[in-house]
Amino acid sequence: MKQRDALITLATTLSAHRGVTHYAISMRALGKGDFFKKMIECGWDCRTATAERLLAWFNENWDRDLEWPRDIPRPSSKQEGAS
């Protein structure tokens, strides 16, 4: 799955689970509500640094009762890497 598609999948999955719009997820993750709208409706992509920041945000804020999408690799947490 392409990075852009993975981010859209994470945003739509989490927003549906929480009963909010992708605008709300975008605002919480990046401080701007139109980020996912531009990706979904206009076909925009994002920079690698933004994608990494979003993946980290999703990883930290993912609801425990919601399964992470199987076709999207989940970032490893810092605690898992600590010895």
Secondary structure, 3 states (H helix, E strand, C coil): CCHHHHHHHHHHHHHHHHCCCHHHHHHHHHCCCCHHHHHHHHCCCCCHHHHHHHHHHHHHHCCCCCCCCCCCCCCCCHHHHCC
